[in-house]
Amino acid sequence: MLVEQRTYWLKPGSVSTFLSLYEAEGLAIQAGALGRLLGYYFSETGDLNRVIQLWGFDSFEDRTRRKAILSGNPQWKSFVGRAGSMIERQSTELLTPAPFSPVS
């Protein structure tokens, strides 16, 4: 298994708006293409105005295939056009679970 941790730093004051828009429109589109949402979080301490997504994939190739499907979806492009204005920056990390990890 491969876990993608994607972090978005949002403009101050936009977290609740972003989460509402994502829940109403983005989640179904993204989940339909990517498949396995492991968790979706927002920060309340430390670095604020962040949301963190964790997605599970069978392999790097599985992730590449699924991301291509998502990128080609016109509904996703429309959603990104609206939600993207709230995002200041993002980062992506690909994580491999340790053999004893409960998620593997």
N, C-alpha and C positions, 0 to 999 in steps of 0.2 A: 504494500500500500504506500501511496505517496499522499502527503497532506500539503495543500497549498494554504498558506497563511497570507491573506491579503489585508493590508491596513490602509485605510483612507483617513487623511487628516482633513477635516472639514472646516469651513469658515466658521468663526465663532457665532454661536446662536443658531446654527443650522442643523444640529444633530437630530432634533425631534422631527423637523420637516423632512430631512433625508430619510430617516427611519420610516416615517409614515408613507412617503412616496415609494420607497423600496418594498415595504410590506404590501402595499396596494397594487403595485405594477411590476416591479423588478424581480421580486422573489420567484414568482411562478415562471417567468421567462428564463431566468438563470437556472433554477432548479430543473426545468425541463431539459436543458442542454447539459448541465454539469452533473446532475444526478444526486450526489451524496453530500448534503450540507451537514457538517459535523457541529457547527456552532456559529452564532452571530452575536457579537458583543459590542458594547460601547463603554468608553472609559468614564469613570466618575472621580478618579484621583490620578495623580501623576500627570502625564501628558494628556490634556483634555482635548475635546472635540475630535475624537478618533472613533471609528468603527472598525471592527476586526471580523473578518470572515474566515472560517476554516472549511475547506472542501476536501473530500477524500476521493482519490483516484486509484485505479488498479495499478497504473504504471505511468511513466512519463509520456508514453505514446498514447495512452488512454486520455490523459489530460490534453495533449496536443490536439487530438481528434475532437474532443468535446468543446474545447475553446474555439476551434475553427467553426463548429456548428453555431455556437453562440454569437461569434463575431459576424456571421452571415445573416443573422436573424434581423429583419427590418424593425420588428417591435423592440428588440434590444437596443438597436441604434437610436430609435426614438426616445427610449427611456434614458439612455446615456446623455442624449442631447439636453434633457431636462435636469437630470440629477448632476451632470458633470459640472455645472456652474457652481455647485456647493463645495466641490472638492478642490483643495489647495495642492495636495500632493498625495501620492500613493506609493506603497512598496509591496513587493511580493517575495515571499520566501517559500521554497519547497523543502518540506521536512520529511525525513524518513523515521518512522517510529522505531524505538528500541525494541528488542525482542520481547521484553516484559511489559511493554506499554499496553494498557487496557484497550486502546484503539490501535488496531494493527491490520 
